[in-house]
Structure formats: structure tokens, C-alpha cells
Amino acid sequence: MATNKSASAKKAPIKTKAEIKAAQKAAKLARKANKPKRFAQIREAYTLTRERDSKIGIWIGGTFGLTWALCIALGFIFGSPIYATVISLPVAVLAAVFLFSRRAEKSAYDTLEGTTGAGASVLMSIRKGWTTEPAVEVNKAQSMVHRSIGRPGIVLVGEGGNDVRSLMLDQRRKMERFCPGTPIIEVYVGDGEGRISIRKLQRHVQKLPRVLTPAQMREVRTRLKSVGGMNIPLPKGPLPKGAKVPKQR
């Protein structure tokens, strides 16, 4: 009996390890299942782009075919057509993907341009190292200020008419009170002098000089959690034209 007990005691750890491995494998499969498929993302992006750019398929196919044909022609000139055909295939795919990404980006900005809340949509698409609180200041004329926090500091982005400057001033005073010493950058979205086009907003924000350390940035985020934003039922993404901003309670 003692021998049987000792044998079962020795077998127990092996069973535990097997269960751990099974649990790890199940967790890995669950993570993979939760991740959106890359092909599905590309297909969704293509569908959305085609709604505004009906010739996107022709452009992609033409770019792929022209690039491949040009590379094969160069292969014939230099006496290596088979080698050029194989090597140029990924080059043609890369050219088609590059064209698609550029036209998809243009289509997305065409959709956003001129809509209320477009600045927030662009800012919220910057995920790595940035957090954005949309519409922290809003008035009846639908002018608004969005607040982003990153390594450059606190970036306040205003969009709307000239009345947005008073909203920007109010938000700056709040930030100076809650986060003294933190750099505060003001950015105005739109056309005209002193404003940044919606197409250049993301690049402009990402190029700002990094001042805060990761620890300082986390501290700023923690402090501003208590401040929050406007408690209004704004939908995600840009508001449709003519939509009214709910009154603040």
C-alpha cells in the first residue's frame, strides 16, 4: 500500500504539468480566436474604400499588372526573364498594396473632412503611446476641444470657428491647475493660417518633441482620470453634418 501511495504521489506532478500545458494551449488558441483576421481587416478596408472610390479595383489590378510586366520586360532585356518573373511578383504585390493604402487613406480623410468630431477620430487612431479624451469642451456652435496625452505632454486640439479659442483657454487653465509644469500644446484643426489640416493632424502630433518620461506620462494620466471629459452622449467617430450637440447638464 505504501508503494502504491508513493507511486501515485510521483505521478501527480506529471498530471499537473500536462494540465498546465493544456491550459496554456487553450489560452493561446483563445487569444488567436479573439484577434481579427488580417484578411478580414483588408476586405473591410477595401469595401469601405470602394464606397467612395469605385475604381479602386481597377487601380490595384492595373498597378499590379503594370509593375509585373515592366519587371518581366527588364528581365528580357538583361537576359533573365524567368528569374525576373519570379522575383518581380512580390514587387508587384508590394506596389499594389502601397497604392491601396494610399487611396484608402485618402478616402478615409475625404469622409472625415468637414464633419464635426473629425479631429477626435484622427487622434483616437493613434494608439501606441497616446490616450485621447474627445470633446472635453463643447459649445452650442459645435466647436470643441479634444485632449490627448503622450510623451510630448498634453495636446489640446480644437476644431470649429474662432469661438473655439475661448474653449481652448478654459481647458488650458484646467490642465495648468491639475497638472502644473506639464507641457501643454495647442493645435487648431482646419484650413487657414495657424491651423493644421485634418490630413496632417496625425503626422503633426506624432512629430512633436518628446519631453515626458513614461513614468511622468502615467502620472499625468492618473491625475486627469479624476477630471474626465464632458458627460455627453457623443457617438464614436465624427458626428454627421447638422447634428446638434446635447446640452451639458
C-alpha positions in Angstrom: 0.0 0.0 0.0 2.8 2.3 0.8 4.4 1.6 -2.6 1.1 2.5 -4.4 0.8 5.7 -2.5 4.3 6.8 -3.3 3.8 5.9 -6.9 0.6 8.0 -7.1 2.3 10.9 -5.4 5.0 10.8 -8.1 2.5 10.7 -10.9 0.6 13.7 -9.6 3.1 16.4 -10.7 3.2 14.9 -14.3 -0.6 15.2 -14.5 -0.4 18.8 -13.2 2.2 19.8 -15.8 0.0 18.3 -18.5 -2.9 20.3 -17.3 -0.8 23.5 -17.3 0.3 22.8 -20.8 -3.3 22.2 -21.9 -4.5 25.4 -20.2 -1.7 27.4 -21.9 -2.5 25.9 -25.3 -6.2 26.7 -24.8 -5.4 30.3 -23.7 -3.2 30.7 -26.8 -5.9 29.5 -29.1 -8.4 31.8 -27.4 -6.1 34.8 -28.0 -5.8 33.9 -31.6 -9.5 33.5 -32.0 -10.1 36.9 -30.4 -7.7 38.6 -32.8 -9.4 39.8 -36.0 -8.1 38.0 -39.1 -5.8 40.1 -41.3 -7.6 39.1 -44.4 -10.9 40.2 -42.9 -9.4 43.6 -42.0 -8.1 44.1 -45.5 -11.5 43.1 -47.0 -13.4 45.5 -44.7 -11.0 48.3 -45.6 -11.4 47.5 -49.3 -15.2 47.5 -49.0 -15.3 50.9 -47.2 -12.8 52.4 -49.7 -14.8 51.2 -52.7 -17.9 53.0 -51.4 -16.2 56.3 -52.2 -13.7 55.2 -54.8 -15.5 52.9 -57.2 -12.4 52.4 -59.4 -10.1 51.2 -56.6 -10.2 47.6 -58.0 -9.1 48.8 -61.4 -6.3 50.9 -59.9 -5.0 48.0 -57.8 -5.1 45.5 -60.7 -3.6 48.0 -63.1 -0.7 48.8 -60.7 0.0 45.1 -60.1 -0.1 44.2 -63.8 1.9 47.2 -65.0 4.6 46.7 -62.3 4.9 42.9 -63.0 5.0 43.5 -66.8 7.7 46.2 -66.5 9.9 44.0 -64.4 9.5 41.0 -66.8 10.4 43.3 -69.7 13.5 44.3 -67.9 14.3 40.6 -67.3 14.1 40.0 -71.1 16.4 43.0 -71.7 19.0 41.7 -69.3 18.6 38.1 -70.4 16.9 36.6 -67.3 13.2 36.5 -68.0 12.4 33.6 -65.7 14.4 34.9 -62.8 12.7 38.4 -63.3 9.2 36.8 -63.4 9.7 35.1 -60.0 11.5 38.0 -58.3 9.1 40.7 -59.6 6.0 39.0 -58.3 6.4 40.2 -54.7 7.5 43.6 -56.0 4.2 43.9 -58.0 2.2 42.9 -54.9 4.0 45.5 -52.8 3.3 48.2 -55.3 -0.4 47.3 -55.4 -0.6 47.2 -51.6 1.1 50.6 -51.4 -1.3 52.1 -53.8 -4.3 50.6 -52.0 -3.1 52.0 -48.6 -2.6 55.5 -50.1 -6.1 55.6 -51.8 -7.7 54.1 -48.7 -6.1 56.8 -46.5 -7.3 59.5 -49.0 -10.8 58.1 -49.0 -10.9 58.0 -45.2 -9.8 61.6 -44.9 -12.3 62.6 -47.6 -15.0 61.1 -45.4 -13.8 62.9 -42.3 -13.1 66.3 -43.8 -15.8 68.8 -42.9 -17.5 66.7 -40.3 -17.9 67.5 -36.6 -15.5 65.5 -34.4 -13.2 64.6 -37.2 -10.2 65.6 -35.1 -11.1 63.2 -32.4 -11.4 60.3 -34.9 -7.8 61.0 -36.1 -6.4 61.4 -32.6 -8.0 58.2 -31.4 -6.5 56.3 -34.3 -3.0 57.0 -32.7 -3.0 54.1 -30.3 0.6 53.5 -29.4 1.7 55.7 -26.5 -1.3 58.1 -26.7 -4.7 58.3 -25.0 -7.4 60.7 -26.2 -10.4 62.1 -24.5 -12.7 63.5 -27.1 -14.9 66.7 -26.7 -13.6 67.7 -23.2 -15.0 71.2 -24.1 -18.0 71.8 -26.3 -20.3 74.8 -27.1 -23.6 75.1 -28.8 -22.0 76.1 -32.1 -20.4 72.6 -32.1 -16.9 73.9 -31.6 -15.0 71.5 -29.4 -11.6 70.7 -27.8 -10.1 67.2 -27.6 -7.4 66.3 -25.2 -4.6 63.8 -25.9 -1.8 62.7 -23.6 1.5 61.4 -24.9 5.3 61.8 -24.4 5.2 65.4 -25.7 2.7 66.3 -22.9 -0.9 67.4 -23.0 -2.0 68.2 -26.6 -5.3 70.2 -26.9 -6.8 70.0 -30.3 -9.6 72.5 -31.1 -11.9 72.4 -34.1 -14.6 74.8 -35.1 -14.9 78.5 -35.5 -13.0 81.3 -33.8 -15.1 80.7 -30.7 -13.1 77.5 -30.1 -10.2 79.7 -28.7 -12.2 80.5 -25.6 -12.9 76.8 -25.1 -9.2 76.2 -25.5 -8.3 78.8 -22.9 -10.7 77.2 -20.4 -9.2 73.8 -20.9 -5.7 75.1 -20.7 -6.5 76.7 -17.3 -7.9 73.4 -16.0 -4.8 71.5 -17.2 -2.4 74.0 -15.6 -4.3 73.6 -12.3 -4.4 69.8 -12.3 -1.0 69.2 -13.9 1.3 72.1 -13.1 4.6 72.1 -15.0 3.3 69.7 -17.7 3.9 70.9 -21.3 0.6 71.9 -22.9 0.5 72.2 -26.7 -2.4 73.8 -28.5 -3.4 72.7 -32.1 -6.2 74.1 -34.2 -7.7 71.9 -36.9 -8.9 73.4 -40.2 -7.9 75.5 -43.2 -6.2 78.8 -42.9 -3.3 80.5 -41.1 -2.4 78.9 -37.8 -4.4 75.8 -38.4 -3.5 72.2 -39.3 -5.3 70.3 -42.0 -7.1 67.2 -40.8 -5.0 65.2 -43.2 -1.8 66.4 -41.5 -3.0 66.2 -37.9 -1.8 62.7 -37.0 1.7 63.3 -38.5 1.9 66.7 -36.8 1.1 65.3 -33.4 3.4 62.3 -33.7 6.3 64.6 -34.7 6.0 66.7 -31.6 9.2 66.6 -29.4 9.1 64.0 -26.6 9.5 65.7 -23.2 7.9 63.5 -20.6 9.3 60.2 -19.4 7.0 57.2 -19.4 6.6 57.5 -15.6 5.7 61.2 -15.9 3.2 60.4 -18.6 1.5 57.8 -16.5 1.3 60.3 -13.6 -0.4 62.8 -15.8 -2.9 60.2 -17.0 -3.7 59.2 -13.4 -4.3 62.8 -12.4 -6.6 63.5 -15.3 -8.7 60.4 -14.7 -10.4 62.4 -11.9 -11.1 65.3 -14.3 -12.6 63.1 -17.1 -14.3 64.7 -20.0 -17.7 66.1 -21.0 -20.5 63.8 -19.8 -22.5 64.0 -23.1 -23.6 61.1 -25.2 -21.3 61.7 -28.2 -21.2 58.8 -30.7 -17.8 57.3 -31.7 -16.3 58.9 -34.7 -17.3 62.1 -36.5 -20.8 63.5 -36.0 -23.0 63.8 -39.1 -23.3 67.2 -40.5 -26.1 69.2 -38.9 -26.2 67.1 -35.8 -26.7 69.0 -32.6 -24.5 68.6 -29.6 -26.6 67.7 -26.5 -26.8 70.4 -23.8 -24.5 69.9 -20.8 -26.3 69.0 -17.6 
